[in-house]
Amino acid sequence: MLPFKLVYSEKYYLHIGEHVFRADKFRLIRERLLEQQVAEESDFLAPEPADESDVMLVHSPYYVNKLMEGSLSAREELEMEIPYSEQVVDAFMLHTGGSILAAERALEDGLCVNIGGGFHHAFPDHGEGFCMINDFAVAIRAMQKRGRIRRAMTVDCDVHQGNGTAFIFGSSGQRPSRLPSHPAAVLGAAANPGVSSSSRKEVFTISLHQENNYPYYKPPSSIDVNLPDGCGDAEYLSWLDNALSSGLRQFEPELICYVAGADPYRDDQLGGLNLSIEGLKQRDEMVLRAARARNIPVMTTYAGGYANRIEDTIAIHCNTVVAAAEVYRTAETQR
C-alpha cells in the first residue's frame, strides 16, 4: 500500500480520435502501476466531476457556458487543437474534479497524485494546446474559496511553458514581449511589474520549459526558466534546484501543485530537451524532497508525454509515483 492516494477514473479517456496525445495513457499508467505492484487497488480514489461553480472560479461564465452548450466557434476549437464533443467536456470536468480531490487529499495526507490533469494551456476565456480547462488552477481557487489554504505554488515541469497558468495567476492581461533567452535573466522574476502584488501573495508560479517551443508568447510566471534546446539531465536538475530554492525563499506556500510533464524526455515528439527517463525520475524526487523537507503538502498532476514509444511515456509517469513512494516512505522511517 502506498503512503498516499492516487486519483483515477476510467472516464479520464479523451475521445479525440487519432492524435499525438495518447488519451489511453491514463488507463495504461494505472495498469502498469498494478502490474508492477507499485500500487494496489485500494490506493486509487475515484473523482466526481467538478461543479461548474468551481470551474468559474478560474474560467469566465461565457466560456464555460459555451463549453456546456457546444457553441464554440470553429476558430476556438481549432485553437484548442482537439475536437469538441460533450464526451470531451465531461472528461475535462472529471479531470478537474480529480485535481480538486487530489488537492483536498494532499492537504490531509501530505501528498496525492492525480493520474491525469495538468492542462496548463487553458486560459480563463479559451482553451489552447490540447487543454480545455485548467484543472489545477481550479483546484487552487477551490481550496482558497473553501478556506483550506491562502497561498499556493505551482511547479510546472512540462517542456512547454504553462502560459494559461501564468496568465490566470499573474498576468496583467497584456501580451508580453519575448522573454530573455538565458535562464538567469528570468530566475527570481517575481518582481515582474506585469504581475500584481496581490496575485503574487496568493499563488507563486514556477515554470521550467524549453524556450524555443510552444507557446510563442509566454506570459510571465513568478519564475520562468527558459531552457536551451538539448538541455540534458545535469543542467536541467541544476536549474530546477535553483528555481525551487529561489521560489521557496521568496514565498511560503501552504500547497504545492506539481505538474510532472513527461515531455522533457529526449525522445518526445513535441519536445526538444534531452532528459533521460532516470533524469526525469530524479526531477520528481527533487521537487518532492524539497516539499517534504518543509512539510508542504503536494498535489501532483500529469502533463505532456508524446514519446515515440508509448511505453516510455508510461514509464516516466509511473516513475513519478515510484519516486513519491520512495521519498515519502523514507521520510516516514526517519521520523
C-alpha positions, -999 to +999 in steps of 0.1 A: +000+000+000+012+035-009+016+061+018-006+084-003-036+081-026-039+081-064-069+097-081-081+080-113-112+073-134-116+051-164-136+081-178-104+102-179-102+089-215-105+117-240-125+109-271-103+128-296-096+101-322-062+096-337-040+122-321-004+128-309-020+130-274-024+093-264-057+096-245-054+059-234-023+067-214-042+072-181-055+037-182-021+023-192-005+040-163-029+025-138-025-009-153+013-007-152+013+005-115-008-025-106+012-050-127+045-038-112+029-039-077+038-003-071+002+003-062-028-017-050-065-013-059-071+003-025-046+031-033-070+045-060-097+071-054-125+078-079-132+115-085-165+132-092-168+158-120-161+194-109-190+217-104-195+245-129-193+269-100-158+257-092-147+259-128-160+295-129-135+304-101-110+304-130-129+304-163-153+330-174-191+321-173-192+330-210-166+304-219-180+277-195-214+282-210-200+278-245-184+245-234-216+232-219-238+244-248-215+232-275-213+267-291-175+271-295-166+288-328-145+269-354-116+292-345-119+284-308-120+247-315-090+250-338-070+269-312-077+241-287-063+216-312-086+188-301-121+181-314-150+193-293-177+169-281-199+166-250-178+135-241-146+155-241-162+182-219-173+156-195-138+141-194-122+175-187-147+182-159-138+148-144-100+156-146-107+189-129-127+171-102-098+148-098-074+177-092-098+192-067-099+158-049-061+155-051-057+189-035-081+180-007-063+147+000-028+163-002-038+187+025-049+158+046-022+132+038+007+154+027+007+141-009-018+130-036-013+122-073-039+128-099-033+103-127-045+129-151-049+167-153-021+192-158-039+211-186-019+243-181-025+259-215-062+267-208-069+304-203-099+320-185-118+325-217-105+299-242-086+266-245-052+261-262-027+233-268-049+203-261-062+220-229-099+229-224-100+236-186-071+245-163-078+218-137-052+225-111-058+263-113-094+255-105-083+232-076-062+260-061-090+285-063-114+260-049-091+253-019-088+291-013-125+296-016-132+269+009-107+284+034-083+254+032-053+275+021-044+311+013-011+306-006-002+280-032+028+274-055+028+258-089+059+240-101+054+233-138+080+209-153+063+204-187+085+210-217+061+238-227+056+269-206+023+270-186+010+301-204-026+297-192-014+292-156+009+322-157-019+344-171-045+332-146-023+338-116-004+369-125-006+383-160-017+419-163-036+409-194-010+424-217+008+402-241+045+405-230+075+409-252+096+378-258+114+368-226+152+368-223+169+337-237+191+330-208+176+314-177+195+335-153+178+366-167+144+354-155+152+333-124+137+351-095+115+373-117+087+375-090+091+413-091+080+414-127+058+446-130+033+427-151+023+406-121+001+421-094+013+421-058-020+405-046-016+377-071+020+371-060+009+368-024-018+342-033-001+320-059+035+318-069+042+302-103+074+284-114+078+271-149+108+252-164+104+248-201+122+248-235+124+284-246+122+277-284+089+258-282+052+263-279+038+288-269+054+316-288+040+343-264+048+334-228+031+354-201+054+359-172+054+334-144+068+344-110+099+324-121+104+313-157+134+292-166+139+293-204+159+262-211+181+259-243+175+232-269+191+199-260+193+206-223+203+174-205+198+159-171+226+176-151+219+211-164+181+207-160+184+194-125+207+223-116+182+249-129+154+231-111+173+232-078+180+269-083+143+277-091+130+257-062+155+273-038+147+308-051+110+303-051+108+288-016+130+317-002+106+342-016+073+325-009+058+302+017+031+281+001+006+260+020+002+237-010+024+229-040+008+219-073+035+199-091+029+194-129+050+164-137+053+167-175+067+137-194+077+156-225+112+169-215+122+134-224+148+132-252+126+111-275+094+132-272+078+142-305+068+177-293+099+185-272+135+195-278+151+188-244+174+158-238+164+143-204+166+106-198+139+085-181+161+083-150+168+121-151+130+127-151+127+105-120+154+125-103+135+156-112+104+142-095+125+133-064+140+167-062+106+185-062+091+161-037+121+161-014+121+199-013+084+200-003+087+171+022+117+187+039+095+218+045+063+198+053+044+214+024+016+193+010+019+184-027-008+176-052+007+162-084-008+161-118+005+147-151+010+166-183+026+162-217+041+129-228+043+123-266+072+099-268+076+079-300+071+048-278+040+050-256+059+026-232+084+054-225+056+079-216+040+053-193+073+045-176+080+082-170+046+088-155+048+056-134+082+067-121+066+098-106+046+075-083+077+054-076+097+085-067+069+097-045+067+064-027+105+064-021+105+100-008+076+096+015+084+062+028+119+073+036+106+103+054+083+082+075+111+058+085+133+087+095+107+102+119 
